[in-house]
Amino acid sequence: MPTTPLPLKDIHLPETIGWWPPAIGWWLLAVLIPLSIVFFYWLYKRLTNKTAIKTAKSKLAEIKQDPALDNSKKLHELSMLIRRVAISLNPRTEVASLTGHQWLAFLDKSVTGAPFSEGCGQLLATAPYRNRPPTELEVSQLISLCENWLKAQTLQAKRKQKS
């Protein structure tokens, strides 16, 4: 018996899948990657600001209670501490080059009045050039002023976090 071909059509392959529009997973990645970068940057800044202020407060307490330091060394340590905190909390280009009255004016921005420019905070700029070392009263006033400045930095950091 002769075989007759069946009227079948050839195998028909589907069209190739195009690259556009991307699948939902790619859309999610396109949104989640930038959001996670922003979140981790914000978290890093928050943690470093808190850590800098927290460390500075503990270092200030050490300076205050260290009986081995004389008044000149305490003043030197306070000056270095305040400068380090200011540089870590603010852009380095704005703070690192400040000296003298500009430095004191920068410190005054955080506290009410002008205790650095006109009060006991002047010791930070003038003490290295004085003939006599600072008195115990001057150093204790400067320490309390530095404590107030650190508290003001804490409040500023909290305000930045909320906004």
C-alpha positions as CSV (number, residue, x, y, z in Angstrom):
1,M,0.0,0.0,0.0
2,P,1.3,3.3,-1.0
3,T,1.9,5.9,1.7
4,T,0.6,9.3,1.1
5,P,2.1,12.2,2.8
6,L,0.0,13.8,5.5
7,P,-0.8,17.4,5.0
8,L,1.3,18.6,8.0
9,K,2.9,21.9,8.3
10,D,6.6,22.3,9.3
11,I,7.6,23.0,12.9
12,H,7.1,26.6,13.7
13,L,9.5,28.3,16.2
14,P,8.4,31.2,18.3
15,E,10.0,34.6,17.7
16,T,13.1,35.5,19.7
17,I,12.5,37.4,22.8
18,G,13.6,41.1,22.6
19,W,15.5,42.9,25.3
20,W,12.8,45.6,25.7
21,P,10.8,45.8,27.9
22,P,12.9,44.3,30.7
23,A,11.4,41.9,33.1
24,I,10.1,43.1,36.5
25,G,13.2,41.9,38.3
26,W,15.3,44.4,36.3
27,W,13.0,47.2,37.1
28,L,13.2,46.3,40.8
29,L,17.0,46.3,40.7
30,A,17.0,49.7,38.9
31,V,15.1,51.1,41.8
32,L,16.6,49.2,44.7
33,I,20.3,49.7,43.9
34,P,20.2,53.6,44.0
35,L,17.9,53.5,47.1
36,S,20.3,51.2,48.9
37,I,23.3,53.3,48.0
38,V,21.6,56.4,49.4
39,F,20.5,54.6,52.5
40,F,23.9,53.2,53.3
41,Y,25.5,56.6,52.7
42,W,23.0,58.2,55.1
43,L,23.7,55.4,57.7
44,Y,27.4,55.8,57.4
45,K,27.2,59.6,57.9
46,R,24.9,59.1,60.9
47,L,27.1,56.6,62.5
48,T,30.3,58.5,62.0
49,N,28.8,61.7,63.3
50,K,27.5,60.0,66.4
51,T,30.8,58.2,66.9
52,A,32.9,61.4,66.6
53,I,30.8,63.3,69.1
54,K,30.6,60.4,71.5
55,T,34.3,59.8,71.4
56,A,35.0,63.5,71.8
57,K,32.9,63.6,74.9
58,S,34.7,60.7,76.5
59,K,38.1,62.2,75.5
60,L,37.0,65.5,77.0
61,A,36.2,63.8,80.3
62,E,39.6,62.1,80.3
63,I,41.3,65.5,79.8
64,K,39.2,67.0,82.5
65,Q,40.1,64.3,85.1
66,D,43.7,63.6,84.2
67,P,45.9,64.8,87.1
68,A,49.1,64.2,85.1
69,L,48.3,67.0,82.7
70,D,49.2,70.5,83.6
71,N,47.1,73.4,82.4
72,S,49.2,74.1,79.2
73,K,48.9,70.4,78.2
74,K,45.2,70.4,78.9
75,L,44.7,73.4,76.8
76,H,46.7,71.8,74.0
77,E,44.7,68.6,74.2
78,L,41.4,70.6,74.2
79,S,42.5,72.5,71.1
80,M,43.4,69.4,69.2
81,L,40.2,67.7,70.3
82,I,37.9,70.5,69.2
83,R,39.7,70.8,65.8
84,R,39.4,67.0,65.2
85,V,35.7,67.1,65.9
86,A,35.1,70.1,63.7
87,I,37.0,68.5,60.8
88,S,35.2,65.2,61.2
89,L,31.7,66.9,61.3
90,N,32.2,69.5,58.6
91,P,33.8,69.5,55.2
92,R,37.6,69.5,55.6
93,T,38.1,72.3,53.1
94,E,36.0,74.6,55.2
95,V,37.5,73.9,58.6
96,A,41.1,72.7,58.3
97,S,42.6,76.0,57.2
98,L,41.0,78.2,59.8
99,T,43.2,79.8,62.4
100,G,43.1,82.7,64.8
101,H,39.9,84.8,64.8
102,Q,38.4,82.9,61.9
103,W,38.7,79.6,63.8
104,L,37.1,81.2,66.9
105,A,34.3,82.7,64.8
106,F,33.6,79.3,63.3
107,L,33.3,77.8,66.7
108,D,31.0,80.7,67.8
109,K,28.5,79.7,65.1
110,S,27.4,76.7,67.1
111,V,26.8,78.3,70.4
112,T,24.9,81.4,71.5
113,G,26.9,84.6,71.9
114,A,30.5,84.7,71.1
115,P,32.2,82.9,73.9
116,F,35.1,81.8,71.8
117,S,35.8,85.1,70.2
118,E,35.2,87.3,73.2
119,G,35.2,85.0,76.2
120,C,37.4,82.3,77.6
121,G,37.5,80.5,74.2
122,Q,40.2,83.0,73.1
123,L,42.7,80.8,74.9
124,L,42.5,78.4,72.0
125,A,44.1,81.0,69.8
126,T,46.2,83.1,72.2
127,A,47.5,80.6,74.8
128,P,50.6,79.5,72.8
129,Y,51.8,83.1,72.5
130,R,51.3,84.0,76.2
131,N,54.2,84.3,78.7
132,R,52.3,82.6,81.5
133,P,50.4,79.3,81.4
134,P,46.6,79.4,81.8
135,T,45.2,79.4,85.3
136,E,43.1,76.5,86.6
137,L,39.9,78.7,86.4
138,E,40.6,79.6,82.7
139,V,41.0,76.0,81.8
140,S,37.9,74.8,83.7
141,Q,35.9,77.6,82.0
142,L,37.3,76.5,78.6
143,I,36.4,72.8,79.4
144,S,32.8,73.7,80.2
145,L,32.7,75.8,77.0
146,C,34.0,72.9,75.0
147,E,31.3,70.7,76.6
148,N,28.7,73.2,75.6
149,W,30.1,73.2,72.0
150,L,30.0,69.4,71.8
151,K,26.3,69.5,73.0
152,A,25.6,72.0,70.3
153,Q,27.2,69.7,67.8
154,T,25.0,66.8,69.0
155,L,21.9,69.0,68.5
156,Q,23.0,70.0,65.0
157,A,23.6,66.4,64.1
158,K,20.1,65.5,65.3
159,R,18.6,68.3,63.3
160,K,20.5,67.1,60.2
161,Q,19.2,63.6,60.7
162,K,15.5,64.8,60.9
163,S,15.8,66.8,57.7
